C-alpha cells in the first residue's frame, strides 16, 4: 500500500512527519476518505450502530482526513485568506505543513462577526471561525455527513453532495407537471433560520456521534463583533464549514411530517368513494422551500401545522415573505420564476430567470464596465467573462433563450458606450473597427459569421492571441437531468451511477469539441494530479506541459487542465527539482 507521504516510510506504525506539502499523495488521501465515507453510509443504512460509531471514530482520527481538510480550508475554499479572531491563515505550503505536524484537536474559539450586503440592501451576519476550528469542522463534517446522507429526505437539495439548485427546480417542475394536479403553492420563508435554530434540536439529532462535544463547543462559542464578545444560545453561525450540514440536520423530518399532513382533506369524494391518501409536494433548498397542493385551503391548514412544528425548533415563518399563490400567478424560487401559462389542454409550465435577478445582474455589469473606464480592453474582458459565463450557465437549464439575448444586448450596449467614451472625437466607424470584430466560426457542415464582437489581441503569451467577450446570447440551452430519489455519492452501490453523472456534468464545462474540451476529454475530464473530477467546486487552470519560454505551444496537445491548487503544487515540485 502506497504511503500518504511520498518518500517517507511509516516508523513503528506511525506516519512519518510531513516535511514538504508536495510530498502528499492526494490520490491516496482522497481514496481513503472516500472509502471511509462509503462504509459509514452503509453501516447507517444497515443499522449497524457499533460499526457506524467505530468507523466515525476512525474518520475523526484519520490522517488522510486531516490532510484533505487542511487542503480544503487553506487552498480551495473562497475564504482561505480570511482570518478568524486568531488572525491566523495558512496560505503557504510551509504554513500548511506546520499546521498538520502540530495538529491537536482545538478548543472552540469565538467566531469573528462580519457583515456582507444582501440583494435587498440589508446586511447578512457571517461568523468566521478560527483557522483550526474550520479545519476541525471539515474533519467532523466527513464523519457526520455520510451518516445523515443515508437517511436525509429525497426532496432536500441544499448544501448536499451531488445536489444543486437545478435539481430542486427540476423537482418543482416535475411535481407541478404531474398528474396530481397541484395548482397551489406555499412559498415559505423561515425568519432568521441560521440565527435561531435551537441548539437542543441539533444536539438531540446528532445523538451519540463521535465529535458531539466538539459540535456543542462550536455552537456555544459565541462571537466577537467590534471587539465585544457575545454569547450564542441559539443558531448555527453562517460562515462555518459545518453550519449548512447542521441546519439540514435541524430540519430533518419535515418532509415526513408533510406527508402525514397530506391526508387532512376529506377521505371521500362527492360520490362517497374512498380517496387515496394525498401527499403534498415538498421541495427544500436549505431554509428556502415550497409546498404544493390541489387547493388553497389545504395549504392554509398546513401552514398552521408548519408554524407549530418549526416553533418547537426555535423557528418561525416570516409572514411578510410567505404567501400562498396559484401557479397561474407564478412564484420565484432560487432565482427562477415558475409559472403556468394557458388553460386546460393548453397549459404550459415555464421556468424562466426571475425578473429582479435579470435586472440586478444587468445593473451590476453596467457598474463594472463604468468602473473600468481607465483600464484596457483586455482587462475588461478578463473581468467580465467569468461573471457572464457563470450567470449564463446557471440559467441555461430553463426557458431562457430570450432572456439571454436580452442580457447579451444589454452587455453589448454597455461595451459600446465604454468604447465611445474613450474616443469622443473619433468617428463611430473608427471606434467600431478598433474594438469590435467580425468572427467566423467553422464547423464540418457550415461557416457562421458574428459581427460586432468585442475582442482584442491578448498580451499574454500563455493565452490564445485573441480575447473576446463571452457570448451570453449564444449560450446553449441544456436540459438538466435531476438526481434520482435519495441517491447519494456516499452510497457504495451507486458507483456506476455517479461515474456517469459526474462525467456528463464535466462535459458541459467547455463548448463541445472546442480546444479546451479536447484537452479535458484526453484526461477523462479529471485532474491528473489528484485524480478528482475537474468540476468539483475548485478553480481550474490550464497548464502548459512544455512552457512557452521553452518553445511550447498553445495547441491542445501541449495543454492539460488542473485544479488551481494542484497547478501550484506541480510548479512547486519543479522549483524544488531545479534547486536540487
C-alpha positions as CSV (number, residue, x, y, z in Angstrom):
1,X,0.0,0.0,0.0
2,X,1.4,3.4,-1.0
3,X,2.2,5.8,1.8
4,X,0.3,9.0,2.1
5,X,3.6,10.9,2.3
6,X,5.9,10.2,-0.7
7,X,9.5,9.5,0.1
8,X,8.7,8.7,3.8
9,X,8.0,5.3,5.2
10,X,6.0,4.7,8.4
11,X,8.1,4.3,11.5
12,X,6.8,1.9,14.2
13,X,3.4,2.0,12.6
14,X,3.3,5.8,12.8
15,X,3.1,8.1,9.8
16,X,6.4,9.9,9.3
17,X,6.3,13.7,9.8
18,X,5.5,15.8,6.7
19,X,8.4,18.0,5.6
20,X,7.0,19.3,2.3
21,X,3.4,19.9,1.1
22,X,4.3,18.4,-2.3
23,X,5.0,15.0,-0.6
24,X,1.3,14.3,0.0
25,X,-0.2,11.6,-2.2
26,X,-3.6,13.3,-2.8
27,X,-5.0,10.4,-4.8
28,X,-4.3,8.1,-1.9
29,X,-5.7,10.5,0.7
30,X,-8.9,11.1,-1.3
31,X,-9.4,7.3,-1.8
32,X,-9.0,6.6,2.0
33,X,-11.6,9.3,3.0
34,X,-14.0,8.4,0.2
35,X,-14.0,4.7,1.2
36,X,-14.4,5.5,4.9
37,X,-17.4,7.8,4.0
38,X,-19.0,4.9,2.0
39,X,-18.5,2.5,4.9
40,X,-20.1,4.9,7.3
41,X,-23.1,5.4,4.9
42,X,-23.5,1.6,4.5
43,X,-23.3,1.0,8.3
44,X,-26.1,3.6,8.9
45,X,-28.3,2.1,6.1
46,X,-27.9,-1.4,7.6
47,X,-28.5,-0.2,11.2
48,X,-25.0,-1.4,12.3
49,X,-24.7,1.0,15.2
50,X,-21.4,-0.3,16.7
51,X,-19.8,-0.4,13.3
52,X,-21.1,3.1,12.5
53,X,-19.6,4.6,15.6
54,X,-16.3,2.7,15.2
55,X,-15.9,4.0,11.6
56,X,-16.8,7.5,12.6
57,X,-14.0,7.4,15.3
58,X,-11.6,6.2,12.6
59,X,-12.6,9.2,10.5
60,X,-12.1,11.6,13.4
61,X,-8.5,10.3,13.8
62,X,-7.8,9.8,10.1
63,X,-4.5,11.4,8.9
64,X,-5.9,11.4,5.4
65,X,-9.0,13.3,6.6
66,X,-6.7,15.9,8.3
67,X,-4.7,16.4,5.2
68,X,-7.7,16.8,2.9
69,X,-9.4,19.1,5.4
70,X,-6.3,21.4,5.6
71,X,-6.2,21.4,1.8
72,X,-9.9,22.3,1.6
73,X,-9.7,25.1,4.1
74,X,-6.4,26.7,3.1
75,X,-6.3,26.1,-0.6
76,X,-9.7,25.6,-2.1
77,X,-12.4,27.4,-0.1
78,X,-13.1,31.0,-1.1
79,X,-12.4,32.2,2.4
80,X,-8.9,30.7,2.6
81,X,-7.3,34.1,3.1
82,X,-9.9,35.3,5.7
83,X,-8.8,35.0,9.3
84,X,-10.8,34.5,12.5
85,X,-10.2,36.1,15.8
86,X,-6.8,34.4,16.0
87,X,-5.7,36.3,12.8
88,X,-4.2,33.1,11.5
89,X,-4.2,31.9,7.9
90,X,-2.1,29.2,6.1
91,X,-1.6,30.4,2.6
92,X,1.9,28.9,2.0
93,X,3.0,25.3,1.8
94,X,5.3,25.7,4.8
95,X,2.4,27.0,6.9
96,X,0.2,24.1,5.9
97,X,3.0,21.6,6.8
98,X,3.3,23.2,10.2
99,X,-0.4,23.1,10.8
100,X,-0.5,19.4,10.0
101,X,2.5,18.4,12.0
102,X,1.4,20.4,15.1
103,X,-2.2,19.3,14.9
104,X,-4.2,18.8,18.1
105,X,-8.0,19.0,18.4
106,X,-8.6,22.7,19.2
107,X,-10.8,24.1,21.9
108,X,-13.7,26.0,20.3
109,X,-13.0,29.8,19.9
110,X,-15.5,32.6,19.3
111,X,-16.2,33.4,15.7
112,X,-15.4,36.8,14.2
113,X,-18.6,38.5,13.2
114,X,-18.6,40.3,9.8
115,X,-21.5,41.7,7.7
116,X,-22.0,41.2,4.0
117,X,-24.6,43.1,1.8
118,X,-27.7,41.3,0.7
119,X,-29.6,41.8,-2.5
120,X,-32.3,43.7,-0.7
121,X,-29.9,46.3,0.7
122,X,-29.7,44.8,4.2
123,X,-26.7,43.1,5.6
124,X,-26.2,39.4,6.4
125,X,-24.1,38.4,9.5
126,X,-21.3,35.9,9.0
127,X,-19.4,34.2,11.7
128,X,-15.8,33.4,10.7
129,X,-14.3,30.7,12.9
130,X,-10.6,30.4,13.6
131,X,-8.3,28.6,11.1
132,X,-8.1,25.5,13.4
133,X,-11.8,25.5,14.1
134,X,-12.5,25.5,10.3
135,X,-10.2,22.6,9.7
136,X,-11.8,20.7,12.6
137,X,-15.2,21.4,11.3
138,X,-14.2,19.9,7.9
139,X,-12.9,16.8,9.7
140,X,-16.1,16.4,11.7
141,X,-18.2,17.0,8.6
142,X,-16.7,14.0,6.9
143,X,-17.8,11.7,9.7
144,X,-21.3,13.2,10.2
145,X,-22.3,13.9,6.6
146,X,-22.3,10.3,5.2
147,X,-24.3,9.1,8.3
148,X,-27.0,11.7,7.5
149,X,-26.9,11.2,3.8
150,X,-28.1,7.7,4.4
151,X,-31.4,9.0,5.9
152,X,-31.8,12.5,4.5
153,X,-35.1,13.2,2.7
154,X,-35.2,12.9,-1.1
155,X,-36.5,16.4,-1.7
156,X,-33.9,18.2,0.3
157,X,-31.3,19.7,-2.1
158,X,-29.4,22.5,-0.4
159,X,-25.7,22.0,0.7
160,X,-25.7,18.3,0.0
161,X,-23.1,16.4,-2.1
162,X,-24.1,15.7,-5.6
163,X,-27.2,18.0,-5.4
164,X,-27.8,21.5,-6.7
165,X,-30.4,24.3,-7.1
166,X,-31.2,22.9,-10.6
167,X,-32.3,19.6,-9.0
168,X,-34.7,21.5,-6.8
169,X,-36.1,23.5,-9.7
170,X,-36.5,20.3,-11.8
171,X,-38.4,18.7,-9.0
172,X,-40.7,21.7,-8.8
173,X,-41.4,21.3,-12.5
174,X,-41.9,17.6,-12.2
175,X,-44.3,18.0,-9.4
176,X,-46.5,20.7,-11.0
177,X,-46.5,18.9,-14.3
178,X,-47.5,15.5,-12.8
179,X,-51.0,14.0,-12.8
180,X,-51.6,15.1,-9.2
181,X,-52.9,18.5,-10.5
182,X,-51.2,20.6,-7.8
183,X,-52.2,24.1,-8.6
184,X,-51.5,26.0,-5.4
185,X,-48.1,26.7,-3.9
186,X,-47.0,27.7,-0.4
187,X,-43.8,29.8,-0.9
188,X,-42.4,29.8,2.6
189,X,-39.6,31.8,4.2
190,X,-38.1,31.0,7.6
191,X,-37.2,34.1,9.6
192,X,-33.5,34.2,10.6
193,X,-33.1,30.5,10.1
194,X,-29.4,30.1,10.8
195,X,-29.5,32.5,13.7
196,X,-32.5,31.0,15.5
197,X,-32.3,27.2,15.1
198,X,-32.4,25.7,18.6
199,X,-29.2,24.1,19.8
200,X,-31.2,21.4,21.6
201,X,-32.7,20.3,18.3
202,X,-29.3,19.9,16.7
203,X,-27.7,18.1,19.6
204,X,-30.8,15.8,20.0
205,X,-30.5,14.8,16.3
206,X,-26.7,14.2,16.5
207,X,-27.3,11.9,19.5
208,X,-24.2,9.9,20.5
209,X,-22.0,10.5,17.4
210,X,-18.2,10.9,17.9
211,X,-17.4,14.7,17.9
212,X,-20.7,15.5,19.6
213,X,-19.0,17.5,22.4
214,X,-16.9,19.4,19.7
215,X,-20.0,20.4,17.9
216,X,-21.6,21.6,21.2
217,X,-18.5,23.7,21.8
218,X,-18.8,25.5,18.4
219,X,-22.5,26.2,19.0
220,X,-21.8,27.8,22.4
221,X,-18.5,29.5,21.5
222,X,-20.2,32.9,20.8
223,X,-18.8,35.6,18.5
224,X,-16.8,38.8,18.7
225,X,-18.2,41.9,17.0
226,X,-16.3,45.2,17.1
227,X,-14.2,43.9,20.0
228,X,-17.2,42.9,22.1
229,X,-17.9,39.2,23.0
230,X,-21.5,38.0,22.5
231,X,-22.9,34.7,23.8
232,X,-24.8,32.3,21.4
233,X,-27.6,30.4,23.0
234,X,-29.2,29.5,19.7
235,X,-28.4,29.3,16.0
236,X,-25.5,28.0,13.9
237,X,-23.4,30.8,12.5
238,X,-23.3,31.3,8.8
239,X,-19.7,31.1,7.7
240,X,-18.8,27.9,9.4
241,X,-17.9,24.9,7.3
242,X,-20.3,22.6,9.1
243,X,-23.1,25.0,9.6
244,X,-25.1,24.1,6.4
245,X,-25.0,20.4,7.4
246,X,-26.2,21.2,11.0
247,X,-29.0,23.3,9.5
248,X,-30.1,20.4,7.3
249,X,-30.0,18.1,10.3
250,X,-32.2,20.5,12.2
251,X,-34.9,20.4,9.6
252,X,-34.7,16.7,9.0
253,X,-38.2,15.1,9.4
254,X,-40.2,17.9,7.8
255,X,-40.9,16.1,4.6
256,X,-42.2,13.1,6.5
257,X,-44.5,15.3,8.6
258,X,-45.8,17.0,5.5
259,X,-46.6,13.6,4.0
260,X,-48.7,12.8,7.1
261,X,-50.4,16.1,6.9
262,X,-51.3,15.4,3.3
263,X,-54.4,13.4,4.3
264,X,-56.1,16.3,6.1
265,X,-58.8,16.9,3.5
266,X,-61.9,14.7,3.1
267,X,-61.1,11.0,2.7
268,X,-64.2,10.5,0.4
269,X,-65.3,12.2,-2.8
270,X,-68.8,13.6,-3.6
271,X,-69.9,10.1,-4.7
272,X,-68.9,8.6,-1.4
273,X,-66.0,6.7,-2.9
274,X,-62.8,6.5,-0.8
275,X,-60.0,8.6,-2.0
276,X,-56.3,7.6,-1.9
277,X,-54.3,9.3,0.8
278,X,-53.0,12.5,-0.7
279,X,-49.3,13.5,-0.3
280,X,-48.3,17.2,-0.5
281,X,-45.5,18.2,-2.8
282,X,-42.4,19.5,-0.9
283,X,-39.1,20.9,-2.3
284,X,-36.5,22.4,0.0
285,X,-33.1,24.1,-0.6
286,X,-31.6,24.9,2.8
287,X,-34.1,27.3,4.5
288,X,-36.0,28.1,1.3
289,X,-38.8,25.7,0.4
290,X,-42.2,25.3,-1.3
291,X,-45.2,23.1,-0.6
292,X,-47.7,22.3,-3.4
293,X,-51.3,21.1,-3.1
294,X,-54.5,20.9,-5.2
295,X,-56.4,23.6,-3.1
296,X,-55.6,26.8,-1.3
297,X,-57.5,25.5,1.8
298,X,-55.1,22.6,2.2
299,X,-52.1,24.8,2.3
300,X,-53.8,27.2,4.8
301,X,-54.2,24.3,7.2
302,X,-50.7,23.0,6.5
303,X,-49.3,26.5,7.2
304,X,-50.8,26.4,10.7
305,X,-49.2,23.0,11.5
306,X,-46.0,24.0,9.9
307,X,-45.7,27.0,12.2
308,X,-46.2,24.8,15.2
309,X,-43.6,22.3,14.0
310,X,-41.0,25.0,13.4
311,X,-41.8,26.7,16.7
312,X,-40.6,23.5,18.5
313,X,-37.2,24.1,16.9
314,X,-37.0,27.8,17.8
315,X,-38.0,28.9,14.3
316,X,-40.9,30.9,12.9
317,X,-42.3,31.7,9.5
318,X,-41.9,35.2,8.1
319,X,-45.4,36.4,7.4
320,X,-44.2,39.2,5.2
321,X,-42.3,36.9,2.8
322,X,-44.6,33.8,2.9
323,X,-47.5,33.6,0.6
324,X,-49.9,31.1,-1.0
325,X,-50.3,31.6,-4.7
326,X,-51.9,29.9,-7.7
327,X,-49.4,28.8,-10.3
328,X,-51.0,30.9,-12.9
329,X,-49.7,33.9,-10.9
330,X,-46.3,32.4,-10.7
331,X,-43.7,32.5,-7.9
332,X,-39.9,33.0,-7.6
333,X,-37.7,30.2,-6.2
334,X,-33.9,30.1,-6.2
335,X,-33.6,32.9,-8.7
336,X,-36.1,31.4,-11.1
337,X,-39.7,32.3,-11.9
338,X,-42.1,29.3,-12.2
339,X,-45.5,30.0,-13.8
340,X,-48.2,28.2,-15.6
341,X,-49.5,29.7,-18.9
342,X,-52.6,28.9,-20.7
343,X,-55.7,26.9,-19.6
344,X,-56.9,23.3,-19.9
345,X,-55.2,21.3,-22.5
346,X,-53.1,24.3,-23.5
347,X,-51.5,24.6,-20.1
348,X,-47.7,25.1,-20.2
349,X,-45.4,25.4,-17.2
350,X,-42.4,27.6,-17.9
351,X,-39.4,28.3,-15.8
352,X,-37.5,31.5,-16.5
353,X,-34.9,33.7,-14.8
354,X,-36.6,35.8,-12.2
355,X,-37.1,39.4,-13.5
356,X,-35.5,41.0,-10.5
357,X,-32.4,38.8,-10.8
358,X,-32.0,39.7,-14.5
359,X,-32.3,43.5,-13.9
360,X,-30.0,43.4,-10.9
361,X,-27.4,41.4,-12.9
362,X,-27.5,43.9,-15.8
363,X,-27.1,46.8,-13.4
364,X,-24.1,45.1,-11.8
365,X,-22.5,44.6,-15.2
366,X,-23.1,48.3,-16.0
367,X,-21.3,49.3,-12.8
368,X,-18.3,47.1,-13.6
369,X,-17.9,48.4,-17.1
370,X,-18.1,52.0,-15.9
371,X,-15.5,51.3,-13.2
372,X,-13.1,50.1,-16.0
373,X,-13.1,53.4,-17.9
374,X,-9.4,53.8,-17.4
375,X,-8.5,50.2,-17.9
376,X,-7.6,48.3,-21.1
377,X,-10.0,46.3,-23.2
378,X,-8.1,43.1,-22.3
379,X,-8.5,43.8,-18.6
380,X,-12.3,44.5,-19.0
381,X,-12.8,41.2,-21.0
382,X,-10.9,39.2,-18.4
383,X,-13.0,40.8,-15.6
384,X,-16.4,40.3,-17.3
385,X,-16.0,36.8,-18.9
386,X,-16.1,34.6,-15.8
387,X,-19.1,36.7,-14.4
388,X,-21.0,36.4,-17.7
389,X,-20.2,32.7,-18.2
390,X,-21.2,31.8,-14.6
391,X,-24.5,33.7,-14.8
392,X,-25.4,32.2,-18.2
393,X,-24.5,28.7,-17.1
394,X,-26.8,29.0,-14.1
395,X,-29.8,29.9,-16.2
396,X,-29.1,27.7,-19.3
397,X,-31.3,24.8,-18.0
398,X,-34.6,26.8,-18.2
399,X,-36.6,28.6,-20.8
400,X,-34.1,31.4,-21.1
401,X,-33.2,32.0,-24.7
402,X,-35.0,35.4,-24.9
403,X,-33.6,36.5,-21.5
404,X,-30.1,35.5,-22.5
405,X,-30.5,37.5,-25.8
406,X,-31.8,40.5,-23.7
407,X,-28.8,40.3,-21.4
408,X,-26.4,39.9,-24.3
409,X,-27.8,43.1,-25.9
410,X,-27.5,45.0,-22.6
411,X,-23.9,43.9,-22.3
412,X,-23.2,45.0,-25.9
413,X,-24.7,48.4,-25.2
414,X,-22.5,48.9,-22.1
415,X,-19.4,47.9,-24.0
416,X,-20.3,50.2,-27.0
417,X,-20.8,53.2,-24.6
418,X,-17.5,52.3,-22.9
419,X,-15.7,52.4,-26.2
420,X,-17.3,55.6,-27.3
421,X,-16.4,57.4,-24.1
422,X,-12.7,56.6,-24.7
423,X,-12.7,58.2,-28.1
424,X,-15.2,61.0,-28.1
425,X,-13.6,62.8,-31.0
426,X,-13.3,59.8,-33.3
427,X,-15.9,58.7,-35.8
428,X,-18.1,55.8,-34.8
429,X,-16.8,53.7,-37.7
430,X,-13.3,54.0,-36.3
431,X,-14.4,53.1,-32.8
432,X,-16.3,50.0,-34.2
433,X,-13.2,48.8,-36.2
434,X,-10.9,49.2,-33.2
435,X,-13.0,47.4,-30.5
436,X,-15.5,45.2,-32.4
437,X,-14.5,42.5,-34.9
438,X,-16.2,40.0,-37.3
439,X,-15.8,36.4,-36.0
440,X,-16.1,33.4,-38.3
441,X,-16.8,30.0,-36.8
442,X,-16.2,26.9,-38.9
443,X,-17.8,23.6,-38.4
444,X,-17.7,20.5,-40.7
445,X,-21.0,21.5,-42.1
446,X,-21.0,25.3,-42.3
447,X,-19.4,28.6,-41.6
448,X,-21.2,31.1,-39.3
449,X,-20.5,34.8,-39.0
450,X,-20.8,37.1,-36.0
451,X,-20.3,40.8,-36.3
452,X,-19.8,43.4,-33.6
453,X,-17.9,41.0,-31.3
454,X,-16.0,42.9,-28.6
455,X,-12.5,41.5,-28.9
456,X,-8.8,42.3,-28.9
457,X,-5.3,40.8,-29.1
458,X,-4.0,39.2,-25.9
459,X,-0.7,40.5,-24.5
460,X,-0.2,37.2,-22.6
461,X,1.9,34.6,-24.2
462,X,0.1,31.9,-22.2
463,X,-3.2,32.5,-23.9
464,X,-4.6,32.5,-27.4
465,X,-3.7,35.6,-29.4
466,X,-7.4,36.7,-29.5
467,X,-9.6,37.6,-26.5
468,X,-13.4,38.0,-27.0
469,X,-16.3,38.8,-24.7
470,X,-18.3,35.8,-23.7
471,X,-21.4,35.4,-25.9
472,X,-24.2,35.3,-23.4
473,X,-26.9,35.1,-26.1
474,X,-25.1,32.1,-27.7
475,X,-25.3,30.0,-24.5
476,X,-26.8,26.7,-25.5
477,X,-30.0,25.6,-23.6
478,X,-29.3,22.3,-21.9
479,X,-31.9,20.3,-20.0
480,X,-30.8,19.4,-16.5
481,X,-31.3,15.7,-15.5
482,X,-32.5,15.6,-11.9
483,X,-30.8,13.4,-9.4
484,X,-32.9,10.3,-8.7
485,X,-34.7,9.9,-5.4
486,X,-32.4,9.7,-2.4
487,X,-29.2,8.9,-4.4
488,X,-26.0,9.9,-2.7
489,X,-22.3,9.9,-3.8
490,X,-21.6,8.1,-0.5
491,X,-23.7,5.1,-1.4
492,X,-21.2,2.3,-2.4
493,X,-23.9,0.6,-4.6
494,X,-24.2,3.6,-6.9
495,X,-20.6,4.0,-8.1
496,X,-21.6,3.5,-11.7
497,X,-24.5,6.0,-11.5
498,X,-22.2,8.7,-10.1
499,X,-19.5,7.9,-12.5
500,X,-21.9,8.6,-15.5
501,X,-23.4,11.6,-13.8
502,X,-20.1,13.2,-13.0
503,X,-18.8,12.6,-16.5
504,X,-21.9,14.2,-18.0
505,X,-21.6,17.2,-15.7
506,X,-17.9,17.7,-16.6
507,X,-18.6,17.5,-20.3
508,X,-20.5,20.8,-20.1
509,X,-17.6,22.8,-18.7
510,X,-16.5,23.8,-22.2
511,X,-18.1,24.1,-25.6
512,X,-18.4,20.7,-27.2
513,X,-15.4,19.8,-29.4
514,X,-13.6,23.1,-28.7
515,X,-9.9,23.0,-28.0
516,X,-10.3,23.1,-24.2
517,X,-13.0,20.4,-24.4
518,X,-10.5,18.2,-26.3
519,X,-7.8,18.9,-23.6
520,X,-10.2,17.8,-20.8
521,X,-11.5,14.8,-22.7
522,X,-8.0,13.5,-23.2
523,X,-7.7,13.1,-19.4
524,X,-11.2,11.8,-18.9
525,X,-12.3,15.2,-17.5
526,X,-10.2,14.6,-14.4
527,X,-7.3,16.4,-12.9
528,X,-4.3,14.1,-13.3
529,X,-2.6,15.3,-10.1
530,X,-5.4,14.5,-7.6
531,X,-7.4,12.2,-9.9
532,X,-10.7,14.0,-8.9
533,X,-13.2,15.4,-11.4
534,X,-12.3,18.8,-12.8
535,X,-15.8,20.1,-11.8
536,X,-15.7,19.8,-8.0
537,X,-16.0,23.5,-6.9
538,X,-12.3,24.1,-7.3
539,X,-10.9,26.7,-9.7
540,X,-9.5,25.2,-12.9
541,X,-6.3,26.4,-14.7
542,X,-4.7,25.3,-17.9
543,X,-1.1,24.1,-17.7
544,X,1.5,24.1,-20.5
545,X,3.3,20.8,-20.5
546,X,6.3,22.4,-22.3
547,X,6.4,26.0,-21.1
548,X,6.1,28.8,-23.7
549,X,9.5,30.1,-22.9
550,X,11.0,26.7,-23.6
551,X,9.4,26.5,-27.1
552,X,6.0,25.1,-26.1
553,X,2.8,26.0,-27.9
554,X,-0.8,26.8,-27.2
555,X,-2.0,23.7,-29.1
556,X,-4.3,21.2,-27.4
557,X,-1.5,18.5,-27.3
558,X,0.6,20.8,-25.1
559,X,-2.1,21.6,-22.6
560,X,-3.7,19.9,-19.6
561,X,-6.4,21.2,-17.2
562,X,-5.5,21.1,-13.5
563,X,-7.2,22.3,-10.3
564,X,-5.6,25.6,-9.2
565,X,-4.2,24.1,-6.0
566,X,-2.8,21.1,-8.0
567,X,-1.3,23.5,-10.6
568,X,0.6,25.4,-7.8
569,X,1.7,22.1,-6.4
570,X,3.1,21.0,-9.7
571,X,5.1,24.2,-10.2
572,X,6.3,23.9,-6.6
573,X,7.8,20.5,-7.3
574,X,9.6,21.8,-10.4
575,X,11.2,24.6,-8.4
576,X,12.4,22.1,-5.8
577,X,14.0,20.0,-8.5
578,X,15.7,23.0,-10.1
579,X,17.2,24.0,-6.8
580,X,18.4,20.4,-6.2
